[in-house]
Amino acid sequence: MADEYTKLADVIVPEIFVPYVIEKTAEKSKLLQSGIAVANPKLNQLVTAGGTTINMPFWQDLAGRSQIWTETKDIEINKIAAKSDIAALLLRANAWGATDLSGALAGNDPMSAIGDRVADFWARDEQKTLLNILKGVFASTEMSDHVLDKSTKGIDASTVLDAKQLLGDASDKLQAIAMHSAVYTELQKQNLIEYTTVQGPSGSPITIPTYLTYSVIVDDSMPKEGDVYTTYLFARGVIGRGEGTPVSMVPVETDRDSLGSKDILIHRRVFVMHPFGIKWKGTPELETPSEEELATGTNWERVYESKNIGLVALKHKIA
């Protein structure tokens, strides 16, 4: 009888693996836990529609003032104007060798072990992509009124409140704050961090730190130039997130390097992560924007009214 051994191809069933990893990635994503990024069913559909960008037309608000109603003069007819928000389709892939997964394959539930590792990777990678998008968005000249530069001062409650005031009477939309771990530690020293328990995407309870009632996201990928940090304030649902499998796409493949005695797992994703109201207008060098292109301010243009965009950047030092 010939020897038999378990290969990745025996463990990975694409029809099961793909939705499992999508669910686990959402469960592990700090962005989704905080409510900043929300899964958008419409974006899920548009991802599979073809093309490299997604057009999202919208009606602008009604402008002007009311008119005097009189028998001697007809009132003038006004129109409602339409614009389009545009999101870039993001194509990403990665591959792992069996040597990296050998420990996982020794577990009782290899599907769960592999899924956790891949999901952890995509959750981290997705968060870094969003930070590059935000870097580009706030580098756009049209978003300068959403940036508070306090780069000569340390962060405290007063500077954060000044930052939220950039949205004026729309500032109550802001729900979360993202910061570098050094900033988080500084606020802990000020005894201003509190903790609250919320229900996560999977239904399990998650403890989230809060600051001035804002949910706190801590990530050392947050912008830092010298001793100046950038902290972001977000409205809930300001980032739309969609994912799908376009026609002819093979999301998961396994391969075997027989001579090297290695199993290989290949995972491809097509998704959208877009700040609503700020359209992508760049022309990427490849089929999809690179991280550097996402971080370039000239590739973004604001199309919503200022107060309808729940994003604020605060530049500051720590004490």
Beta strands, then each sheet from edge to edge (+ up, - down):
strand 1: 37-39
strand 2: 53-59
strand 3: 82-88
strand 4: 90-97
strand 5: 147-154
strand 6: 174-179
strand 7: 193-199
strand 8: 205-211
strand 9: 214-218
strand 10: 224-225
strand 11: 228-235
strand 12: 239-244
strand 13: 252-257
strand 14: 262-275
strand 15: 278-280
strand 16: 300-302
strand 17: 311-317
sheet 1: 1+ 12+ 14- 4+
sheet 2: 1+ 12+ 14- 13+
sheet 3: 2+ 3-
sheet 4: 5+ 17+ 11- 6+ 9+ 8- 7+
sheet 5: 5+ 17+ 11- 10+
sheet 6: 15+ 16-
end
